[in-house]
Amino acid sequence: MKYITYNDESRVFVLRTNHSMYQMQVINFDTLVHLYYGANIGDTEITHRLMFLDRGFSGNPYEAGDDRTFSLDVLPQEYSGYGNGDYRINSLEVEHQDGSDAVHLRYESHRMWKGKYSLEGLPCMYGSEDEAETLEITLYDRISNLKVRLLYGVFPELDVITRAVRMENEGENPVKIQRAMSMEMDYPNRHMDFIHFYGRHTMERQMERLPLHHGVQSVESKRGMSSHQHNPFIILCDKKTTEKHGECYGYALAYSGNHRCEIEVDQMEQTRVVMGIHPYHFSYILNKGDVFETPEVIIAYSSEGLGKLSRIYHDAYRSNLIRSKYVNSPRPVLVNNWEATYFDFNEEKLFNIAKTAKEIGLDMFVLDDGWFGNRNSDYTSLGDWQVNEEKIRGGLPKLVQRINGLGMKFGLWIEPEMISEDSELYRKHPDWILRIPERRMTRSRSQLNLDITRKEVRDHVMEKIFEVLDSCKVDYIKWDMNRSVDNVFSSALPPERQGEVFHRYVLGVYEMMERLVSRYPDLLFENCAGGGGRFDAGMLYYSPQIWCSDNTDAIDRLRIQYGTSFGYPISSMGAHVSVCPNHGTGRTAPFDTRAIVASAGTFGYELDLAKLSDEEKEIAKEHIQEYKEMEMLVLNGDYYRLTNPYRNHEYVLWQFVSKDKKETIVNGVMLRNESNPHIHLVYLEGLEPDRHYKDADTGAVYTGAALMYAGVPLPVGQGDYQPLKFKFCMTDGDI
Ligand code: DGJ
């Protein structure tokens, strides 16, 4: 079966996945228009929806002669230029040598091949010839001879289509790209909602659903990172779409820097979406023969509601984006010393935490910030990647050996992109930072961004880090980034190329990470940016997990993890049990509840285990055992959001179902107990209706249908924030 076809007569392209379809057509004057994206509609080419009408104030291309009904201002397009009569938000803006900026893209040719295209130095989904097909459509601008190749990756089984754009200057003169979005999608007259994930440090990815309105609305980051403030993942859906029902479309940008997603509802009630690198402070000069590639957008469609859309992303990322060998296999359950000690530790304190960790069944000790240079506070030493032997007497190899001697693995924190002014590195290379000449720098957490657009800077940092990693057995790395990018100027680039700095910074990060993961293929790699400031599909290409948030409060985490689950697999969310009262919120939640919430992620601890009472240690042992028993469900299972924490203020529930539907776990938190309580029922999802399931606690047996359509009551508890958990396993035999 061919999943990409082209009809020579009608000039229609069709991309098919198992449950979705995408169509485009080359029409008059070699214009590539978008016809359709949605449910699989069989062999009908959706050409009948194009209507050509004379629209006032919507101009016509010169070639149209006296025909006033052909206007780019109202036609659905695949990738729109600028200065050609289309006044809506667009995909491409350039500046030519003569100062003009029009670009009019026309179809030139196309080719298709089995397997998935790749991008140079940028993360993207990968796929073998059995898994994916690629379509490349070449558009061109007649005057400049800029070639714009639209890339489409089709993953039939995953129900995912990817898009990216490769531009090549085949003209004689330089072209300055000023806006190069990764994709554009035009919808016909259709009233939709827009779901996005906003937030702040320690409160990332809060879900918001808004009706689309006339004009332009957008989410974006200009911080040089995908950001805590707006995630580069959005959903468009019908007004009636719910978790279980209705149509929805996801757009995920696999990029970790400045981004923008714009949505315009135009004069004809049509909706256009564009997504890609933020045009702010962006330009890229293409001399003759130069190539520029945009990051990739991963697109998915679901006709079965938002829950299904999320599961499409979870499966796609786990099978064809995350490359780590740990993606589908159990990860060492860790304890991280950050909230246990902050900067105040020595090797004995660390060893004692590791010792208790071993006693209670943990697998790995992670040494966080503070082990290098003179790093006794966050004012100093970033860049000096040598161990501080005053704190860790005998050095890192000795500590690691002792920890390994316990039967524990060892992990280490690094922050390679940064520099402190109080550091040997800064004293030696004060010019290695991003800094606008003559201007004072903006500090953030008292640190500066290294100019990692420069190869010698990247080489130096990575070599220093490799020296440490080669000196002892490190099984895990946490790569942190604790400030946004600012002072955006590289002394290594000429004035006309300063618009490239933000993007080159991100390419620098990717190159450094690629070096790390290819040199240490067995390393478990966790990304972090002050928690979840760089939680994006780009980062998942390098690391299977990302520290979800610096907020470890179990109750706040319910919303953070809920929002994150829309676009990212549960196995990608670093989640730890920390102490109470919580260091950030002062809130107290039961130990069991903290464990249940952290179990909806890559589970670990972040507290001084040596301070646990014997009783608490026994409970922690049980938590760890329980997590290990359910870990494969977290890593590989299907995830269902059973409640919306923004609507249901009484309890939050979520569910894992194994792919074979034989096992399911429902976990959650009763937020507040009431006197004389209502009976609350939980309705399970994703089970075999005609099979029997046994409650692992009570032994009661129900049909899958009974669990899904009649529900089971939540227990009546005492006190707020009580944990909720159910486990059901399929028993033999049909009804
Ligand atoms: C921010 C991270 O998110 C924390 O977990 C911790 O590693 C600190 N940085 C250390 O500075």
Residues whose N, C-alpha, C, O or C-beta is under 5 A from the ligand:
A	BS01	DGJ	W338 D368 D369 D480 C528 G530 G531 D550
